[in-house]
Amino acid sequence: KEVKLAVLGDPGWASSNVRMGGAKEAFMKGLPGVKVNVVVDGVMGSTIETATNVIETALQQHPDLRCVVGINDDAAIGAVGAMQQQGIDVLKQACIAGAGNNKGTWPYIDRGEILGSVDLNHRGTAEVALNAVVKLVKGESVPGMMYIDMIKVTPANLGQWYKK
């Protein structure tokens, strides 16, 4: 009926408010009929250390906090560590999301402590941006919205990035 949510970003990043606002909105829309009580919002939490500290503090005030969306994988991993320190089985009792395919995430995926990540496909982003510039220079039109495929990172394909 009700869940508590922590939203970790970096107030100094220009894109943070947009990204974290979108994550928060998607989370809330994904749980129709469930009251989402946002207990942490708009605070620094873009590194493992800052996210760990924020979630440790939040768990002291809200011991039933189990949902975290982070600006990146490091924020998510900090939340994972803080919850694990409190004896919370993250895979069974929590919902934590980040993105980026950060290399610090790979051992967690490999050990089965988290389900995976999303690679933001920076190469694809650069290719789409460069192709748009070339079209503009040629006087061609460019669509108002361009999409870049993100790559799901799971134990099955982790070897593409993580070499032990």
C-alpha angles and dihedrals in degrees: 000000000000135000132183119230133197118200114200122193139132114265089203095062116090092219096043098088092048095045096044092043089053092047092049092048093048091050092051094046090048091062106052112187093019120110109229112205108197104210098170121035137159097006131133110273110134098119130059091246097049093044091049091052094046094049093043088055092043091052090054090056096034110027090178094059107129106152126077132166115192134194090237144357092275090060090049093048090050089053091048091053094047092051093045089053087058091052095254114150098225096198094050104030109028145054112213124168134184134145140215109082089245112189091238087065096059098079090051090053091044092051092047093242092126131024098235146278141253121251107220090215098230091180090057090047091052092048093050091047094048092047089051091052091049091051092049092049089052090051093249123139123255123207117251091237128036125184129216120197114238118212121233111228115208137153087269095062101022090109089073088074109012116070112179 
